Amino acid sequence: MFTLYGLPSLGRLRQPSPWVMKVELALHALGLEYVLENIPASRIATFGPTGKVPFLVSEGISLNESERIVGAIERYGELKSYPRPADQNDKDGIAFVRLVEDHFYSIICLSKYENRDSSNLMFAELFPNLPTPAIRFIANFAARIIKRRFSGTSIGGLTDAEIAHEAARDIAALSKQLSENGFIASTRLTVYDFTVAAHIAAIFFWPFDNWLTLLLREDRVFREYLERTAYAVGGFEYEISL
């Protein structure tokens, strides 16, 4: 039995971290039993070896970083291994994983923090015991940190309109690939879908007002892809019942 540590749910989104959700999808695909333990946001920085999630533990093992975890747990799947269909295109898989992890993820983060009203709601849910002034301070501080973090990336110096244009291009590329293949690197599930589906789901089901969420929901291919991936890994719930 594995214990996977992640973030608390937000609204109906059961796991807001795409990196944790990526590991969950891999565990489901391998048929491995696990328990998800959500760490309060106030404890994340001091939890585990890196102060980040995901963090996976079991008898004799302790792993962090999603890519390392996904690679390591396959040997524990006695009945299953990751699907490797004959038409798997590793070139496409790697390219789209890099697109969502590096470029699209930057846009996702900026979209979540730039709207102060939505950001305040998010932090109020993460820190339910803090007063409103403290929540506003955290939201403003986090927005500055996020903006500084991505200032050195390809979207760092762009205007809001230019970032929206970049987002539309990423979404169009993903939509075209998924419309043609059904999955990101094949006509069937591959290991690359754990990353892509998790990142899409983490913003598609985002419970607060967000322009990027609306863009994704306009294209039905993304909901269909998430449903297809959930079924392919053996059943997975992106949302919880309130």
KEKE-3310 file (N, C-alpha, C; in steps of 0.2 Angstrom, whole numbers, plus 5000, padded with zeros to 4 digits):
npx = (5004:5003:5006:5001:5005:4997:4989:4976:4959:4950:4936:4926:4936:4946:4960:4971:4984:4993:5004:5003:4991:4995:5003:4993:4985:4994:4996:4983:4983:4992:4985:4988:4986:4983:4983:4977:4984:4980:4990:4989:4989:4997:5007:5015:5027:5036:5036:5041:5055:5058:5049:5038:5024:5021:5023:5028:5026:5030:5033:5049:5052:5054:5049:5050:5046:5037:5040:5050:5043:5033:5041:5047:5037:5032:5038:5032:5020:5013:5003:5001:5008:5014:5004:5009:5006:5006:5006:5012:5019:5033:5039:5029:5023:5033:5035:5022:5021:5031:5026:5015:5020:5030:5027:5013:5009:5015:5006:4994:4997:4999:4986:4978:4982:4982:4969:4963:4951:4947:4959:4959:4948:4953:4964:4957:4950:4961:4967:4957:4956:4962:4961:4952:4960:4973:4972:4971:4983:4992:4987:4991:5005:5008:5004:5014:5026:5023:5023:5036:5043:5040:5045:5057:5054:5047:5036:5037:5038:5027:5011:4995:4985:4994:4998:4986:4984:4995:4990:4979:4985:4992:4981:4974:4984:4984:4971:4969:4978:4972:4960:4963:4969:4964:4970:4986:4998:4995:4982:4978:4979:4994:5009:5012:5000:4997:5003:4998:4984:4982:4987:4978:4966:4968:4966:4954:4944:4945:4939:4936:4933:4940:4948:4955:4951:4938:4941:4946:4934:4926:4929:4924:4932:4941:4935:4930:4942:4947:4938:4939:4952:4951:4943:4951:4962:4956:4946:4943:4941:4940:4934:4925:4911:4900)
npy = (4994:5011:5027:5043:5059:5075:5090:5099:5098:5109:5118:5108:5102:5088:5086:5099:5100:5097:5089:5080:5074:5068:5057:5050:5046:5037:5028:5022:5017:5007:4999:4999:5000:5014:5027:5043:5057:5072:5087:5100:5117:5126:5118:5113:5118:5114:5100:5084:5079:5090:5100:5100:5094:5081:5067:5052:5037:5021:5004:5004:5013:5030:5043:5058:5071:5071:5064:5056:5047:5042:5034:5025:5017:5008:4996:4990:4986:4972:4965:4973:4984:5000:5006:5002:5005:4999:5010:5020:5036:5043:5054:5064:5063:5067:5080:5086:5084:5092:5104:5106:5105:5115:5127:5129:5127:5138:5148:5143:5145:5159:5163:5159:5167:5180:5186:5195:5193:5180:5174:5177:5170:5157:5156:5159:5147:5138:5142:5142:5147:5160:5178:5189:5201:5195:5185:5192:5198:5187:5183:5194:5194:5181:5183:5192:5184:5173:5180:5185:5173:5168:5178:5176:5168:5162:5169:5179:5193:5197:5205:5205:5202:5196:5185:5178:5176:5167:5156:5152:5147:5136:5129:5126:5118:5107:5103:5100:5089:5079:5078:5072:5060:5055:5051:5058:5054:5043:5032:5026:5025:5031:5033:5046:5053:5054:5065:5076:5075:5077:5090:5097:5094:5100:5114:5114:5110:5120:5128:5142:5159:5160:5165:5156:5143:5145:5146:5133:5125:5128:5120:5105:5094:5093:5089:5077:5070:5070:5062:5050:5047:5045:5033:5024:5022:5014:5020:5035:5049:5066:5076:5079:5075:5087)
npz = (5000:4996:5001:4996:4996:4995:4989:4998:4993:4982:4981:4971:4964:4966:4968:4967:4962:4948:4947:4957:4954:4942:4946:4953:4942:4936:4946:4946:4933:4934:4943:4957:4974:4984:4997:4998:5005:5011:5013:5024:5018:5025:5030:5020:5016:5025:5024:5020:5010:5001:5003:4995:4986:4974:4986:4989:4999:5005:5012:5014:5004:4998:4990:4980:4968:4953:4941:4944:4953:4945:4936:4945:4951:4942:4942:4953:4949:4948:4941:4930:4918:4912:4898:4881:4867:4850:4840:4847:4848:4852:4850:4848:4860:4870:4865:4868:4881:4886:4881:4889:4903:4903:4895:4895:4908:4914:4910:4915:4929:4930:4927:4937:4948:4944:4945:4957:4966:4963:4967:4981:4986:4983:4992:5004:5006:5007:5018:5030:5043:5044:5045:5035:5030:5031:5022:5010:5010:5008:4996:4987:4989:4984:4971:4967:4968:4959:4947:4947:4947:4934:4926:4919:4909:4893:4892:4900:4898:4892:4887:4894:4884:4875:4882:4883:4869:4867:4875:4868:4857:4862:4867:4855:4848:4856:4856:4842:4841:4850:4844:4833:4837:4849:4860:4868:4862:4854:4848:4859:4877:4884:4894:4893:4893:4907:4912:4903:4904:4918:4919:4911:4917:4930:4928:4920:4928:4938:4952:4953:4946:4931:4916:4908:4911:4906:4892:4889:4892:4882:4871:4867:4866:4876:4888:4884:4882:4895:4901:4894:4897:4911:4911:4904:4913:4922:4929:4936:4947:4944:4951:4967:4976:4983)
capx = (5000:5007:5003:5003:5004:4995:4986:4969:4954:4948:4929:4925:4942:4949:4967:4973:4991:4993:5009:5000:4986:4999:5005:4987:4983:4999:4994:4977:4984:4995:4981:4991:4982:4986:4979:4979:4984:4981:4993:4987:4994:5002:5013:5018:5034:5041:5034:5045:5062:5059:5044:5033:5021:5019:5028:5025:5030:5028:5038:5056:5053:5052:5050:5047:5046:5032:5043:5054:5039:5030:5046:5049:5032:5030:5040:5028:5014:5013:4998:5000:5013:5011:5003:5014:5003:5010:5006:5014:5023:5036:5041:5024:5022:5038:5034:5016:5022:5035:5022:5010:5024:5034:5024:5006:5009:5016:5000:4990:4999:4997:4979:4975:4984:4981:4963:4963:4945:4947:4964:4957:4944:4957:4968:4953:4949:4967:4968:4951:4956:4965:4956:4952:4966:4979:4971:4972:4991:4995:4986:4995:5012:5009:5004:5021:5030:5022:5025:5043:5045:5040:5048:5062:5052:5046:5030:5038:5038:5021:5005:4989:4983:4999:4998:4980:4985:4999:4986:4975:4989:4993:4975:4973:4988:4982:4964:4970:4981:4967:4954:4965:4971:4960:4975:4991:5003:4993:4975:4976:4982:5001:5012:5012:4993:4996:5005:4994:4977:4983:4988:4972:4961:4969:4963:4948:4939:4946:4932:4935:4933:4946:4947:4958:4946:4932:4943:4946:4928:4923:4931:4922:4937:4945:4931:4930:4948:4948:4933:4942:4958:4949:4941:4957:4966:4953:4941:4947:4937:4943:4930:4922:4904:4900)
capy = (5000:5017:5034:5048:5066:5080:5096:5099:5099:5116:5117:5101:5099:5084:5087:5105:5099:5092:5084:5074:5070:5064:5051:5046:5042:5032:5022:5019:5013:5001:4995:4999:5003:5019:5032:5050:5061:5079:5091:5107:5122:5129:5113:5110:5120:5110:5093:5080:5081:5096:5105:5100:5088:5074:5064:5045:5033:5014:5001:5003:5018:5036:5046:5064:5073:5066:5060:5050:5043:5038:5030:5020:5013:5003:4989:4987:4984:4965:4963:4978:4989:5006:5004:5004:5003:4999:5016:5026:5041:5046:5061:5068:5062:5071:5087:5089:5085:5098:5110:5108:5106:5121:5133:5130:5127:5145:5152:5141:5148:5166:5164:5158:5172:5187:5189:5195:5191:5173:5172:5178:5164:5151:5156:5158:5140:5134:5144:5144:5150:5166:5183:5192:5205:5191:5181:5197:5199:5181:5183:5199:5192:5175:5185:5195:5178:5170:5185:5185:5167:5167:5183:5174:5163:5165:5173:5184:5201:5198:5208:5200:5200:5192:5179:5175:5173:5161:5151:5150:5143:5130:5125:5124:5113:5101:5101:5096:5082:5075:5077:5067:5053:5052:5052:5063:5051:5037:5031:5023:5028:5030:5036:5054:5056:5056:5072:5080:5075:5080:5098:5100:5094:5105:5120:5113:5109:5125:5131:5149:5162:5160:5165:5150:5138:5146:5144:5125:5122:5130:5115:5099:5089:5092:5085:5070:5067:5068:5056:5044:5045:5042:5027:5020:5020:5010:5024:5040:5055:5072:5080:5076:5077:5091)
capz = (5000:4995:5004:4992:4999:4990:4992:5000:4988:4981:4978:4969:4962:4972:4969:4963:4960:4942:4948:4961:4949:4937:4950:4954:4936:4935:4951:4944:4927:4936:4948:4963:4980:4988:5001:4997:5011:5009:5018:5025:5014:5030:5032:5014:5015:5030:5024:5016:5009:4997:5005:4989:4984:4977:4990:4990:5004:5007:5015:5011:4999:5000:4983:4978:4961:4950:4935:4947:4956:4939:4933:4950:4953:4937:4944:4958:4946:4947:4936:4925:4917:4908:4891:4876:4861:4844:4837:4851:4845:4858:4848:4850:4868:4873:4863:4871:4889:4887:4880:4895:4909:4903:4893:4897:4915:4916:4909:4920:4936:4930:4926:4944:4953:4942:4947:4965:4969:4963:4972:4988:4987:4984:4999:5010:5006:5009:5025:5033:5050:5044:5044:5028:5029:5030:5015:5005:5010:5005:4989:4984:4990:4980:4964:4965:4968:4953:4942:4947:4945:4927:4922:4915:4904:4886:4893:4906:4896:4887:4890:4896:4878:4872:4885:4880:4862:4868:4878:4863:4852:4865:4867:4848:4846:4860:4853:4836:4842:4853:4840:4828:4840:4855:4866:4866:4858:4851:4848:4865:4883:4885:4900:4892:4895:4914:4913:4899:4907:4924:4919:4908:4922:4935:4926:4917:4934:4943:4954:4954:4940:4927:4909:4904:4912:4901:4885:4888:4892:4875:4866:4870:4865:4882:4893:4881:4883:4902:4902:4890:4901:4917:4909:4902:4919:4926:4933:4940:4948:4945:4956:4973:4977:4989)
cpx = (5004:5003:5006:5001:5003:4992:4979:4965:4952:4941:4928:4931:4946:4956:4970:4980:4991:4999:5007:4995:4989:5001:4999:4985:4988:4998:4988:4979:4988:4991:4984:4987:4986:4981:4982:4979:4985:4984:4990:4992:4999:5008:5017:5025:5039:5039:5038:5052:5063:5054:5039:5030:5021:5025:5025:5030:5026:5034:5044:5057:5051:5054:5047:5049:5042:5035:5046:5049:5035:5035:5047:5044:5030:5032:5036:5021:5014:5009:4998:5007:5010:5010:5008:5011:5008:5011:5009:5020:5027:5038:5035:5022:5027:5037:5028:5017:5026:5031:5018:5014:5027:5030:5017:5005:5010:5010:4995:4991:4997:4990:4976:4977:4983:4974:4962:4957:4945:4953:4963:4953:4948:4961:4963:4951:4955:4968:4962:4951:4959:4960:4957:4958:4972:4978:4973:4980:4994:4993:4990:5002:5013:5009:5011:5026:5030:5024:5032:5046:5045:5042:5053:5061:5050:5039:5031:5037:5031:5015:5000:4986:4987:4999:4991:4980:4990:4995:4982:4978:4990:4987:4973:4977:4986:4975:4965:4973:4976:4962:4956:4966:4967:4964:4981:4996:5002:4985:4973:4980:4990:5003:5012:5005:4993:4998:5000:4987:4977:4983:4981:4966:4961:4966:4956:4942:4941:4940:4931:4936:4939:4945:4950:4954:4940:4935:4943:4939:4924:4924:4929:4927:4941:4941:4931:4936:4949:4944:4936:4948:4956:4947:4947:4962:4963:4948:4945:4942:4941:4940:4927:4915:4903:4893)
cpy = (5006:5023:5039:5055:5071:5086:5095:5101:5106:5115:5110:5098:5095:5085:5093:5104:5095:5087:5078:5070:5066:5057:5047:5043:5036:5026:5019:5015:5007:4996:4994:5003:5008:5023:5039:5054:5068:5083:5098:5112:5125:5124:5111:5112:5116:5102:5090:5083:5088:5101:5105:5094:5087:5071:5057:5041:5026:5011:5001:5009:5024:5040:5053:5065:5068:5062:5054:5045:5038:5033:5024:5015:5008:4996:4986:4985:4976:4962:4967:4982:4995:5003:5006:5002:5003:5006:5022:5030:5045:5053:5066:5068:5067:5078:5090:5089:5091:5105:5112:5109:5113:5127:5134:5130:5134:5149:5150:5145:5155:5167:5163:5163:5179:5190:5189:5192:5183:5170:5172:5172:5158:5151:5156:5151:5136:5136:5147:5148:5157:5172:5186:5196:5200:5187:5186:5198:5193:5181:5188:5197:5186:5178:5188:5189:5175:5174:5185:5179:5165:5173:5182:5169:5166:5169:5179:5191:5202:5202:5203:5198:5195:5185:5175:5172:5167:5155:5148:5146:5136:5126:5122:5118:5106:5098:5097:5089:5077:5073:5071:5060:5050:5053:5056:5060:5044:5037:5028:5027:5026:5034:5044:5057:5057:5063:5077:5081:5078:5088:5101:5100:5099:5112:5120:5113:5115:5128:5138:5153:5163:5160:5159:5144:5138:5144:5136:5122:5123:5124:5108:5093:5087:5088:5078:5067:5065:5062:5050:5042:5042:5035:5022:5018:5016:5013:5029:5046:5061:5077:5076:5079:5081:5091)
cpz = (5000:4999:4999:4995:4994:4993:4994:4993:4988:4978:4977:4966:4967:4973:4964:4960:4954:4943:4952:4957:4944:4940:4951:4948:4935:4940:4949:4938:4929:4941:4955:4968:4983:4992:4999:5003:5009:5015:5018:5021:5019:5032:5026:5014:5020:5029:5019:5014:5005:4999:4999:4989:4976:4981:4991:4995:5004:5010:5011:5006:5001:4993:4983:4971:4957:4945:4938:4950:4950:4937:4938:4951:4948:4939:4950:4955:4944:4941:4930:4924:4913:4901:4886:4869:4855:4840:4841:4848:4851:4856:4850:4857:4871:4872:4867:4879:4890:4886:4887:4902:4909:4901:4896:4904:4918:4916:4914:4927:4936:4930:4933:4949:4951:4944:4954:4968:4969:4968:4979:4990:4988:4990:5005:5011:5009:5016:5028:5039:5050:5042:5037:5026:5027:5024:5010:5004:5006:4998:4985:4984:4985:4973:4962:4964:4961:4947:4941:4944:4937:4922:4917:4909:4898:4887:4898:4904:4892:4891:4891:4889:4874:4875:4883:4873:4863:4871:4873:4858:4856:4865:4860:4846:4850:4857:4846:4837:4845:4849:4835:4831:4845:4861:4863:4861:4855:4851:4855:4871:4882:4891:4899:4894:4903:4915:4909:4902:4913:4924:4916:4914:4928:4934:4923:4923:4939:4945:4954:4947:4937:4920:4905:4905:4907:4894:4884:4888:4885:4870:4869:4870:4872:4887:4890:4882:4890:4904:4900:4894:4907:4916:4908:4908:4924:4931:4938:4941:4949:4950:4962:4973:4984:4992)
residu = (MET:PHE:THR:LEU:TYR:GLY:LEU:PRO:SER:LEU:GLY:ARG:LEU:ARG:GLN:PRO:SER:PRO:TRP:VAL:MET:LYS:VAL:GLU:LEU:ALA:LEU:HIS:ALA:LEU:GLY:LEU:GLU:TYR:VAL:LEU:GLU:ASN:ILE:PRO:ALA:SER:ARG:ILE:ALA:THR:PHE:GLY:PRO:THR:GLY:LYS:VAL:PRO:PHE:LEU:VAL:SER:GLU:GLY:ILE:SER:LEU:ASN:GLU:SER:GLU:ARG:ILE:VAL:GLY:ALA:ILE:GLU:ARG:TYR:GLY:GLU:LEU:LYS:SER:TYR:PRO:ARG:PRO:ALA:ASP:GLN:ASN:ASP:LYS:ASP:GLY:ILE:ALA:PHE:VAL:ARG:LEU:VAL:GLU:ASP:HIS:PHE:TYR:SER:ILE:ILE:CYS:LEU:SER:LYS:TYR:GLU:ASN:ARG:ASP:SER:SER:ASN:LEU:MET:PHE:ALA:GLU:LEU:PHE:PRO:ASN:LEU:PRO:THR:PRO:ALA:ILE:ARG:PHE:ILE:ALA:ASN:PHE:ALA:ALA:ARG:ILE:ILE:LYS:ARG:ARG:PHE:SER:GLY:THR:SER:ILE:GLY:GLY:LEU:THR:ASP:ALA:GLU:ILE:ALA:HIS:GLU:ALA:ALA:ARG:ASP:ILE:ALA:ALA:LEU:SER:LYS:GLN:LEU:SER:GLU:ASN:GLY:PHE:ILE:ALA:SER:THR:ARG:LEU:THR:VAL:TYR:ASP:PHE:THR:VAL:ALA:ALA:HIS:ILE:ALA:ALA:ILE:PHE:PHE:TRP:PRO:PHE:ASP:ASN:TRP:LEU:THR:LEU:LEU:LEU:ARG:GLU:ASP:ARG:VAL:PHE:ARG:GLU:TYR:LEU:GLU:ARG:THR:ALA:TYR:ALA:VAL:GLY:GLY:PHE:GLU:TYR:GLU:ILE:SER:LEU)
# end
